[in-house]
């Protein structure tokens, strides 16, 4: 299967899973934790994580956090894999200014995937143990902006690559 075909399957599937994860995560956005999962990602220390867990328990949505994080782990793999293969397709078949976009997409996809898995696994471990950890919360908070920036770069690169290949009549 070509890189372009893998992209055409996995990237849209990743987007669908992302939409599902967002919907599943919505109940976690409560008054005491308005950012929901994002607040958990950026908590930074055990005390903040424990406070979030307590608020979710009080609201009766603590179990939703595990479900959302499992969905996020699935999304990360699908979306990262799709972006990576789009970047590879652009690198192999793109010409002129399009080819460097492929390199950027591949790099961003790899860093996004690694950093988001690291962040989400740290979060998931804390939820499963129902205990905040300064080390795990610190790692998650450190990785959160890295994965967010790489997600945006990869996503914009994929869309830009699609547009440029469309307008330059290149087929990826």
ZANU-89147 format. One record per atom (N, C-alpha, C, O): residue in one letter; atom name; x, y, z. Coordinates in Angstrom, 3 decimals. Layout:
<recs>
a;CA;X;Y;Z
...
</recs>
This chain:
<recs>
x;N;0.852;-1.168;0.000
x;CA;0.000;0.000;0.000
x;C;0.906;1.241;0.000
x;O;1.894;1.297;0.733
x;N;0.566;2.206;-0.808
x;CA;1.377;3.417;-0.938
x;C;1.193;4.331;0.279
x;O;0.248;4.192;1.055
x;N;2.128;5.260;0.412
x;CA;2.014;6.245;1.498
x;C;0.735;7.063;1.344
x;O;0.046;7.346;2.325
x;N;0.424;7.439;0.109
x;CA;-0.774;8.232;-0.137
x;C;-2.038;7.484;0.247
x;O;-2.976;8.075;0.784
x;N;-2.066;6.200;-0.025
x;CA;-3.243;5.380;0.317
x;C;-3.368;5.232;1.833
x;O;-4.469;5.308;2.378
x;N;-2.229;5.019;2.519
x;CA;-2.253;4.905;3.986
x;C;-2.765;6.212;4.600
x;O;-3.556;6.204;5.543
x;N;-2.296;7.330;4.045
x;CA;-2.780;8.629;4.516
x;C;-4.285;8.734;4.327
x;O;-5.000;9.152;5.238
x;N;-4.764;8.357;3.154
x;CA;-6.186;8.496;2.822
x;C;-7.077;7.653;3.730
x;O;-8.259;7.955;3.890
x;N;-6.530;6.621;4.313
x;CA;-7.299;5.780;5.235
x;C;-7.162;6.277;6.673
x;O;-8.163;6.498;7.354
x;N;-5.926;6.452;7.133
x;CA;-5.688;6.687;8.550
x;C;-5.929;8.116;9.010
x;O;-6.407;8.322;10.125
x;N;-5.612;9.109;8.186
x;CA;-5.792;10.497;8.619
x;C;-7.270;10.828;8.842
x;O;-7.622;11.355;9.898
x;N;-8.145;10.530;7.870
x;CA;-9.575;10.818;8.125
x;C;-10.138;9.989;9.281
x;O;-10.970;10.475;10.047
x;N;-9.687;8.744;9.404
x;CA;-10.136;7.920;10.517
x;C;-9.692;8.544;11.845
x;O;-10.441;8.533;12.822
x;N;-8.476;9.085;11.875
x;CA;-7.993;9.791;13.056
x;C;-8.869;10.986;13.390
x;O;-9.156;11.239;14.560
x;N;-9.295;11.724;12.372
x;CA;-10.174;12.876;12.597
x;C;-11.517;12.451;13.190
x;O;-12.058;13.123;14.068
x;N;-12.043;11.339;12.707
x;CA;-13.318;10.829;13.236
x;C;-13.151;10.440;14.705
x;O;-13.980;10.794;15.544
x;N;-12.078;9.713;15.012
x;CA;-11.830;9.317;16.402
x;C;-11.616;10.555;17.270
x;O;-12.078;10.597;18.411
x;N;-10.920;11.565;16.741
x;CA;-10.712;12.808;17.488
x;C;-12.056;13.442;17.843
x;O;-12.255;13.880;18.976
x;N;-12.967;13.493;16.893
x;CA;-14.292;14.076;17.150
x;C;-15.029;13.278;18.233
x;O;-15.702;13.858;19.085
x;N;-14.901;11.968;18.196
x;CA;-15.532;11.132;19.218
x;C;-14.910;11.393;20.585
x;O;-15.621;11.515;21.582
x;N;-13.585;11.479;20.631
x;CA;-12.886;11.741;21.895
x;C;-13.306;13.097;22.468
x;O;-13.516;13.223;23.675
x;N;-13.427;14.093;21.619
x;CA;-13.871;15.414;22.094
x;C;-15.269;15.297;22.697
x;O;-15.527;15.847;23.767
x;N;-16.169;14.591;22.026
x;CA;-17.539;14.448;22.547
x;C;-17.551;13.668;23.863
x;O;-18.266;14.034;24.796
x;N;-16.759;12.593;23.938
x;CA;-16.692;11.798;25.165
x;C;-16.120;12.628;26.313
x;O;-16.522;12.459;27.464
x;N;-15.189;13.517;26.002
x;CA;-14.498;14.326;27.021
x;C;-15.329;15.494;27.540
x;O;-15.013;16.039;28.598
x;N;-16.364;15.887;26.839
x;CA;-17.138;17.074;27.227
x;C;-17.647;17.040;28.670
x;O;-17.619;18.077;29.333
x;N;-18.109;15.901;29.185
x;CA;-18.583;15.902;30.583
x;C;-17.487;16.221;31.602
x;O;-17.793;16.550;32.748
x;N;-16.225;16.129;31.205
x;CA;-15.120;16.433;32.121
x;C;-14.912;17.938;32.297
x;O;-14.184;18.362;33.195
x;N;-15.540;18.738;31.454
x;CA;-15.463;20.202;31.550
x;C;-16.540;20.657;32.534
x;O;-17.655;21.004;32.146
x;N;-16.182;20.645;33.800
x;CA;-17.119;21.021;34.857
x;C;-16.682;22.348;35.465
x;O;-15.620;22.874;35.132
x;N;-17.491;22.873;36.339
x;CA;-17.199;24.192;36.914
x;C;-15.816;24.258;37.569
x;O;-15.084;25.229;37.380
x;N;-15.467;23.235;38.329
x;CA;-14.168;23.235;39.014
x;C;-13.002;22.863;38.104
x;O;-11.844;23.102;38.447
x;N;-13.303;22.281;36.946
x;CA;-12.271;21.892;35.972
x;C;-12.764;22.329;34.590
x;O;-13.094;21.485;33.758
x;N;-12.815;23.637;34.342
x;CA;-13.432;24.131;33.104
x;C;-12.712;23.676;31.828
x;O;-13.332;23.585;30.768
x;N;-11.433;23.397;31.924
x;CA;-10.689;22.938;30.749
x;C;-10.709;21.442;30.570
x;O;-10.156;20.929;29.597
x;N;-11.339;20.722;31.497
x;CA;-11.446;19.272;31.379
x;C;-10.087;18.595;31.240
x;O;-9.186;18.811;32.051
x;N;-9.956;17.782;30.215
x;CA;-8.714;17.033;29.976
x;C;-7.523;17.978;29.841
x;O;-6.435;17.663;30.324
x;N;-7.705;19.120;29.199
x;CA;-6.597;20.076;29.053
x;C;-6.078;20.514;30.424
x;O;-4.869;20.657;30.609
x;N;-6.963;20.723;31.366
x;CA;-6.525;21.090;32.717
x;C;-5.700;19.959;33.334
x;O;-4.726;20.212;34.042
x;N;-6.090;18.720;33.065
x;CA;-5.352;17.566;33.590
x;C;-3.971;17.489;32.929
x;O;-2.979;17.181;33.588
x;N;-3.916;17.769;31.629
x;CA;-2.647;17.735;30.892
x;C;-1.657;18.755;31.437
x;O;-0.457;18.487;31.504
x;N;-2.147;19.898;31.816
x;CA;-1.267;21.005;32.209
x;C;-1.176;21.186;33.728
x;O;-0.603;22.166;34.203
x;N;-1.737;20.250;34.483
x;CA;-1.766;20.384;35.946
x;C;-0.378;20.612;36.533
x;O;-0.204;21.501;37.367
x;N;0.599;19.840;36.121
x;CA;1.982;20.092;36.516
x;C;2.460;19.494;37.819
x;O;3.665;19.334;38.013
x;N;1.544;19.158;38.726
x;CA;1.974;18.549;39.991
x;C;0.876;17.655;40.548
x;O;-0.278;17.719;40.126
x;N;1.266;16.819;41.507
x;CA;0.349;15.831;42.076
x;C;-0.859;16.480;42.738
x;O;-1.980;15.995;42.588
x;N;-0.646;17.560;43.461
x;CA;-1.752;18.211;44.171
x;C;-2.826;18.691;43.189
x;O;-4.019;18.518;43.436
x;N;-2.400;19.289;42.084
x;CA;-3.365;19.774;41.087
x;C;-4.114;18.605;40.445
x;O;-5.323;18.680;40.226
x;N;-3.390;17.528;40.146
x;CA;-4.037;16.342;39.558
x;C;-5.042;15.753;40.542
x;O;-6.163;15.418;40.161
x;N;-4.648;15.626;41.797
x;CA;-5.564;15.084;42.812
x;C;-6.809;15.959;42.966
x;O;-7.910;15.440;43.154
x;N;-6.643;17.272;42.888
x;CA;-7.792;18.179;42.980
x;C;-8.736;17.972;41.799
x;O;-9.956;17.994;41.962
x;N;-8.167;17.769;40.608
x;CA;-8.988;17.511;39.422
x;C;-9.727;16.193;39.586
x;O;-10.927;16.120;39.323
x;N;-9.024;15.150;40.018
x;CA;-9.677;13.851;40.234
x;C;-10.822;13.989;41.239
x;O;-11.906;13.441;41.036
x;N;-10.573;14.720;42.313
x;CA;-11.608;14.920;43.324
x;C;-12.840;15.625;42.758
x;O;-13.974;15.246;43.048
x;N;-12.604;16.635;41.961
x;CA;-13.721;17.370;41.360
x;C;-14.497;16.482;40.392
x;O;-15.727;16.517;40.359
x;N;-13.769;15.682;39.600
x;CA;-14.449;14.769;38.669
x;C;-15.259;13.721;39.425
x;O;-16.367;13.377;39.014
x;N;-14.712;13.214;40.523
x;CA;-15.459;12.233;41.334
x;C;-16.718;12.870;41.900
x;O;-17.803;12.291;41.849
x;N;-16.554;14.072;42.439
x;CA;-17.693;14.795;43.021
x;C;-18.805;14.982;41.978
x;O;-19.990;14.901;42.301
x;N;-18.408;15.231;40.739
x;CA;-19.378;15.442;39.661
x;C;-19.859;14.117;39.048
x;O;-20.758;14.111;38.207
x;N;-19.256;13.000;39.473
x;CA;-19.670;11.698;38.958
x;C;-19.175;11.384;37.556
x;O;-19.775;10.570;36.855
x;N;-18.075;12.028;37.136
x;CA;-17.567;11.821;35.766
x;C;-16.142;11.268;35.734
x;O;-15.518;11.230;34.674
x;N;-15.626;10.841;36.882
x;CA;-14.238;10.384;36.936
x;C;-13.968;9.238;35.956
x;O;-12.920;9.223;35.310
x;N;-14.883;8.289;35.833
x;CA;-14.705;7.158;34.912
x;C;-14.597;7.589;33.457
x;O;-13.991;6.893;32.642
x;N;-15.174;8.718;33.138
x;CA;-15.111;9.236;31.772
x;C;-13.680;9.580;31.372
x;O;-13.331;9.506;30.194
x;N;-12.855;9.954;32.338
x;CA;-11.470;10.332;32.037
x;C;-10.718;9.159;31.420
x;O;-10.008;9.339;30.431
x;N;-10.858;7.967;31.981
x;CA;-10.182;6.787;31.419
x;C;-10.646;6.515;30.007
x;O;-9.834;6.258;29.119
x;N;-11.949;6.569;29.796
x;CA;-12.504;6.312;28.464
x;C;-11.969;7.320;27.458
x;O;-11.575;6.953;26.351
x;N;-11.957;8.585;27.842
x;CA;-11.463;9.628;26.944
x;C;-9.986;9.430;26.627
x;O;-9.559;9.633;25.490
x;N;-9.211;9.036;27.621
x;CA;-7.766;8.848;27.403
x;C;-7.475;7.623;26.550
x;O;-6.532;7.640;25.759
x;N;-8.256;6.568;26.690
x;CA;-8.099;5.400;25.815
x;C;-8.416;5.808;24.381
x;O;-7.704;5.434;23.448
x;N;-9.480;6.569;24.215
x;CA;-9.818;7.073;22.880
x;C;-8.706;7.952;22.327
x;O;-8.395;7.895;21.138
x;N;-8.112;8.763;23.192
x;CA;-7.019;9.636;22.770
x;C;-5.824;8.809;22.299
x;O;-5.182;9.164;21.310
x;N;-5.520;7.717;22.991
x;CA;-4.404;6.857;22.578
x;C;-4.649;6.277;21.181
x;O;-3.724;6.159;20.376
x;N;-5.896;5.922;20.908
x;CA;-6.245;5.406;19.570
x;C;-6.102;6.522;18.534
x;O;-5.520;6.319;17.468
x;N;-6.640;7.705;18.860
x;CA;-6.528;8.858;17.956
x;C;-5.073;9.156;17.617
x;O;-4.730;9.338;16.449
x;N;-4.224;9.207;18.626
x;CA;-2.816;9.561;18.419
x;C;-2.186;8.655;17.369
x;O;-1.520;9.128;16.448
x;N;-2.399;7.356;17.511
x;CA;-1.816;6.412;16.563
x;C;-2.343;6.599;15.156
x;O;-1.568;6.635;14.200
x;N;-3.646;6.718;15.020
x;CA;-4.248;6.866;13.690
x;C;-3.820;8.167;13.026
x;O;-3.390;8.174;11.872
x;N;-3.940;9.258;13.759
x;CA;-3.650;10.569;13.184
x;C;-2.162;10.727;12.895
x;O;-1.776;11.202;11.827
x;N;-1.333;10.326;13.852
x;CA;0.119;10.416;13.652
x;C;0.576;9.577;12.470
x;O;1.387;10.026;11.661
x;N;0.056;8.356;12.370
x;CA;0.382;7.454;11.264
x;C;-0.055;8.070;9.935
x;O;0.689;8.041;8.954
x;N;-1.271;8.629;9.913
x;CA;-1.770;9.258;8.694
x;C;-0.934;10.457;8.276
x;O;-0.592;10.594;7.102
x;N;-0.604;11.322;9.218
x;CA;0.230;12.501;8.904
x;C;1.605;12.073;8.407
x;O;2.114;12.615;7.426
x;N;2.195;11.111;9.077
x;CA;3.515;10.622;8.671
x;C;3.480;10.144;7.216
x;O;4.359;10.492;6.427
x;N;2.485;9.361;6.867
x;CA;2.422;8.828;5.503
x;C;2.087;9.903;4.477
x;O;2.507;9.802;3.324
x;N;1.342;10.924;4.871
x;CA;1.126;12.041;3.953
x;C;2.443;12.760;3.692
x;O;2.773;13.080;2.550
x;N;3.183;13.007;4.750
x;CA;4.485;13.654;4.580
x;C;5.403;12.841;3.685
x;O;6.091;13.402;2.833
x;N;5.422;11.529;3.866
x;CA;6.249;10.654;3.023
x;C;5.789;10.713;1.570
x;O;6.616;10.739;0.659
x;N;4.481;10.735;1.349
x;CA;3.958;10.819;-0.021
x;C;4.367;12.138;-0.670
x;O;4.755;12.165;-1.838
x;N;4.282;13.224;0.082
x;CA;4.685;14.534;-0.440
x;C;6.179;14.530;-0.750
x;O;6.599;15.042;-1.787
x;N;6.979;13.957;0.141
x;CA;8.431;13.912;-0.073
x;C;8.783;13.118;-1.328
x;O;9.674;13.509;-2.082
x;N;8.099;12.026;-1.549
x;CA;8.421;11.150;-2.672
x;C;7.953;11.696;-4.014
x;O;8.623;11.527;-5.033
x;N;6.799;12.351;-4.006
x;CA;6.227;12.772;-5.292
x;C;6.120;14.265;-5.483
x;O;5.901;14.738;-6.599
x;N;6.272;15.010;-4.408
x;CA;6.155;16.462;-4.520
x;C;7.354;17.058;-5.241
x;O;8.434;16.469;-5.291
x;N;7.135;18.228;-5.789
x;CA;8.209;18.920;-6.502
x;C;8.289;20.353;-5.988
x;O;7.342;20.878;-5.402
x;N;9.431;20.963;-6.219
x;CA;9.610;22.376;-5.863
x;C;9.405;22.617;-4.386
x;O;9.968;21.916;-3.545
x;N;8.588;23.622;-4.073
x;CA;8.375;24.021;-2.683
x;C;7.488;23.046;-1.919
x;O;7.343;23.166;-0.702
x;N;6.899;22.091;-2.613
x;CA;6.019;21.132;-1.951
x;C;6.826;20.086;-1.176
x;O;6.422;19.688;-0.083
x;N;7.939;19.644;-1.714
x;CA;8.734;18.581;-1.075
x;C;9.173;18.937;0.348
x;O;9.040;18.092;1.233
x;N;9.692;20.150;0.619
x;CA;10.067;20.477;2.005
x;C;8.886;20.418;2.979
x;O;9.071;20.141;4.164
x;N;7.692;20.674;2.487
x;CA;6.514;20.564;3.347
x;C;6.378;19.120;3.828
x;O;6.030;18.876;4.984
x;N;6.650;18.176;2.948
x;CA;6.600;16.769;3.328
x;C;7.575;16.445;4.438
x;O;7.247;15.693;5.356
x;N;8.767;17.002;4.366
x;CA;9.782;16.770;5.406
x;C;9.286;17.320;6.741
x;O;9.415;16.663;7.774
x;N;8.727;18.510;6.718
x;CA;8.208;19.130;7.938
x;C;7.048;18.309;8.502
x;O;6.960;18.117;9.715
x;N;6.165;17.828;7.639
x;CA;5.026;17.023;8.097
x;C;5.510;15.732;8.752
x;O;5.006;15.344;9.806
x;N;6.485;15.065;8.134
x;CA;7.019;13.823;8.715
x;C;7.617;14.100;10.092
x;O;7.325;13.386;11.051
x;N;8.448;15.129;10.193
x;CA;9.086;15.449;11.475
x;C;8.041;15.812;12.531
x;O;8.105;15.332;13.663
x;N;7.092;16.650;12.161
x;CA;6.053;17.061;13.114
x;C;5.190;15.873;13.525
x;O;4.809;15.761;14.690
x;N;4.879;14.988;12.585
x;CA;4.065;13.806;12.901
x;C;4.788;12.902;13.897
x;O;4.175;12.393;14.835
x;N;6.074;12.707;13.696
x;CA;6.840;11.847;14.604
x;C;6.923;12.446;16.007
x;O;6.736;11.745;17.001
x;N;7.206;13.745;16.078
x;CA;7.309;14.392;17.397
x;C;5.935;14.472;18.055
x;O;5.812;14.256;19.261
x;N;4.903;14.780;17.273
x;CA;3.540;14.799;17.818
x;C;3.187;13.446;18.424
x;O;2.723;13.367;19.561
x;N;3.411;12.387;17.660
x;CA;3.030;11.054;18.112
x;C;3.770;10.683;19.399
x;O;3.156;10.222;20.361
x;N;5.070;10.883;19.412
x;CA;5.861;10.528;20.597
x;C;5.473;11.375;21.808
x;O;5.300;10.848;22.907
x;N;5.339;12.674;21.609
x;CA;5.044;13.557;22.745
x;C;3.611;13.368;23.243
x;O;3.375;13.412;24.451
x;N;2.658;13.160;22.346
x;CA;1.274;12.973;22.787
x;C;1.106;11.622;23.480
x;O;0.379;11.522;24.468
x;N;1.771;10.587;22.973
x;CA;1.727;9.309;23.687
x;C;2.329;9.466;25.075
x;O;1.758;8.984;26.053
x;N;3.471;10.132;25.174
x;CA;4.096;10.338;26.478
x;C;3.184;11.072;27.435
x;O;3.020;10.668;28.586
x;N;2.594;12.145;26.957
x;CA;1.689;12.947;27.787
x;C;0.471;12.137;28.223
x;O;0.120;12.126;29.403
x;N;-0.160;11.472;27.288
x;CA;-1.398;10.750;27.586
x;C;-1.142;9.541;28.476
x;O;-1.950;9.238;29.354
x;N;-0.037;8.853;28.262
x;CA;0.300;7.725;29.130
x;C;0.538;8.206;30.563
x;O;0.112;7.554;31.516
x;N;1.213;9.334;30.712
x;CA;1.412;9.901;32.060
x;C;0.075;10.237;32.711
x;O;-0.120;9.966;33.896
x;N;-0.832;10.815;31.962
x;CA;-2.165;11.135;32.485
x;C;-2.919;9.864;32.847
x;O;-3.500;9.753;33.926
x;N;-2.898;8.911;31.928
x;CA;-3.653;7.674;32.103
x;C;-3.183;6.921;33.355
x;O;-3.998;6.386;34.107
x;N;-1.876;6.885;33.568
x;CA;-1.334;6.213;34.753
x;C;-1.857;6.869;36.036
x;O;-2.176;6.177;37.002
x;N;-1.941;8.176;36.042
x;CA;-2.442;8.873;37.224
x;C;-3.929;8.599;37.449
x;O;-4.375;8.436;38.585
x;N;-4.687;8.551;36.357
x;CA;-6.120;8.263;36.475
x;C;-6.321;6.816;36.934
x;O;-7.149;6.548;37.804
x;N;-5.567;5.893;36.353
x;CA;-5.714;4.495;36.741
x;C;-5.339;4.261;38.199
x;O;-5.962;3.451;38.885
x;N;-4.325;4.968;38.666
x;CA;-3.903;4.845;40.071
x;C;-4.722;5.731;40.999
x;O;-4.601;5.645;42.221
x;N;-5.552;6.578;40.414
x;CA;-6.314;7.582;41.156
x;C;-5.411;8.317;42.147
x;O;-5.750;8.528;43.311
x;N;-4.247;8.693;41.622
x;CA;-3.293;9.422;42.455
x;C;-2.401;10.275;41.559
x;O;-1.816;9.789;40.590
x;N;-2.313;11.533;41.900
x;CA;-1.406;12.407;41.176
x;C;0.038;12.052;41.485
x;O;0.351;11.527;42.553
x;N;0.901;12.346;40.541
x;CA;2.337;12.115;40.699
x;C;3.049;13.361;40.202
x;O;2.832;13.800;39.073
x;N;3.900;13.929;41.049
x;CA;4.641;15.118;40.613
x;C;5.433;14.841;39.344
x;O;5.471;15.667;38.433
x;N;6.064;13.672;39.292
x;CA;6.890;13.331;38.119
x;C;6.034;13.176;36.865
x;O;6.334;13.769;35.828
x;N;4.968;12.380;36.958
x;CA;4.117;12.152;35.782
x;C;3.385;13.425;35.367
x;O;3.276;13.717;34.176
x;N;2.886;14.180;36.336
x;CA;2.202;15.438;36.012
x;C;3.168;16.432;35.384
x;O;2.804;17.162;34.462
x;N;4.396;16.459;35.885
x;CA;5.407;17.354;35.312
x;C;5.760;16.983;33.881
x;O;5.908;17.855;33.024
x;N;5.892;15.694;33.628
x;CA;6.199;15.234;32.259
x;C;5.048;15.594;31.330
x;O;5.267;16.124;30.241
x;N;3.810;15.305;31.763
x;CA;2.641;15.611;30.927
x;C;2.557;17.108;30.634
x;O;2.303;17.511;29.498
x;N;2.772;17.926;31.660
x;CA;2.698;19.378;31.465
x;C;3.810;19.874;30.545
x;O;3.605;20.812;29.774
x;N;4.979;19.254;30.620
x;CA;6.091;19.624;29.733
x;C;5.784;19.227;28.287
x;O;6.060;19.993;27.364
x;N;5.217;18.043;28.088
x;CA;4.957;17.541;26.732
x;C;3.741;18.197;26.074
x;O;3.649;18.227;24.847
x;N;2.814;18.719;26.867
x;CA;1.566;19.262;26.311
x;C;1.800;20.339;25.253
x;O;1.216;20.240;24.174
x;N;2.625;21.366;25.502
x;CA;2.815;22.360;24.439
x;C;3.601;21.807;23.246
x;O;3.387;22.236;22.112
x;N;4.493;20.872;23.491
x;CA;5.262;20.265;22.397
x;C;4.309;19.542;21.448
x;O;4.348;19.746;20.234
x;N;3.453;18.693;22.021
x;CA;2.516;17.945;21.172
x;C;1.522;18.877;20.484
x;O;1.147;18.646;19.335
x;N;1.096;19.926;21.180
x;CA;0.128;20.859;20.578
x;C;0.729;21.582;19.381
x;O;0.086;21.705;18.338
x;N;1.949;22.056;19.529
x;CA;2.621;22.754;18.423
x;C;2.844;21.804;17.249
x;O;2.600;22.167;16.098
x;N;3.305;20.595;17.540
x;CA;3.561;19.627;16.453
x;C;2.271;19.175;15.795
x;O;2.247;18.923;14.590
x;N;1.187;19.069;16.573
x;CA;-0.119;18.734;16.002
x;C;-0.533;19.812;15.007
x;O;-0.985;19.508;13.903
x;N;-0.377;21.071;15.404
x;CA;-0.755;22.172;14.512
x;C;0.125;22.202;13.261
x;O;-0.376;22.385;12.151
x;N;1.423;22.023;13.439
x;CA;2.340;22.041;12.290
x;C;2.001;20.904;11.328
x;O;1.905;21.117;10.120
x;N;1.819;19.693;11.869
x;CA;1.496;18.550;11.012
x;C;0.163;18.769;10.295
x;O;0.049;18.510;9.097
x;N;-0.831;19.241;11.022
x;CA;-2.162;19.446;10.431
x;C;-2.141;20.512;9.344
x;O;-2.692;20.316;8.261
x;N;-1.506;21.631;9.637
x;CA;-1.408;22.699;8.638
x;C;-0.587;22.216;7.447
x;O;-0.922;22.509;6.300
x;N;0.491;21.476;7.718
x;CA;1.319;20.939;6.634
x;C;0.555;19.989;5.736
x;O;0.708;20.027;4.516
x;N;-0.267;19.137;6.329
x;CA;-1.084;18.209;5.539
x;C;-2.036;18.989;4.642
x;O;-2.143;18.708;3.449
x;N;-2.720;19.961;5.213
x;CA;-3.684;20.755;4.435
x;C;-2.966;21.571;3.373
x;O;-3.412;21.630;2.228
x;N;-1.859;22.200;3.743
x;CA;-1.079;22.977;2.781
x;C;-0.562;22.070;1.662
x;O;-0.610;22.434;0.487
x;N;-0.074;20.902;2.034
x;CA;0.386;19.942;1.028
x;C;-0.726;19.552;0.073
x;O;-0.504;19.447;-1.134
x;N;-1.925;19.336;0.605
x;CA;-3.075;18.994;-0.244
x;C;-3.381;20.126;-1.210
x;O;-3.579;19.905;-2.405
x;N;-3.417;21.347;-0.676
x;CA;-3.739;22.500;-1.525
x;C;-2.681;22.715;-2.601
x;O;-3.009;22.910;-3.771
x;N;-1.423;22.679;-2.205
x;CA;-0.358;22.915;-3.175
x;C;-0.297;21.827;-4.238
x;O;-0.087;22.114;-5.416
x;N;-0.478;20.595;-3.826
x;CA;-0.451;19.533;-4.836
x;C;-1.671;19.639;-5.745
x;O;-1.601;19.297;-6.926
x;N;-2.766;20.104;-5.207
x;CA;-3.991;20.284;-6.016
x;C;-3.774;21.399;-7.052
x;O;-4.116;21.240;-8.224
x;N;-3.205;22.525;-6.607
x;CA;-3.023;23.667;-7.491
x;C;-1.843;23.512;-8.445
x;O;-1.793;24.160;-9.490
x;N;-0.909;22.663;-8.086
x;CA;0.236;22.445;-8.997
x;C;0.001;21.198;-9.842
x;O;0.886;20.752;-10.573
x;N;-1.204;20.643;-9.731
x;CA;-1.612;19.473;-10.524
x;C;-0.747;18.243;-10.217
x;O;-0.634;17.349;-11.056
x;N;-0.145;18.187;-9.047
x;CA;0.614;16.999;-8.666
x;C;-0.344;16.031;-7.975
x;O;-1.210;16.438;-7.201
x;N;-0.173;14.762;-8.265
x;CA;-0.971;13.730;-7.573
x;C;-0.082;13.051;-6.553
x;O;0.978;12.519;-6.883
x;N;-0.532;13.077;-5.307
x;CA;0.242;12.435;-4.238
x;C;-0.333;11.094;-3.923
x;O;0.178;10.394;-3.048
</recs>
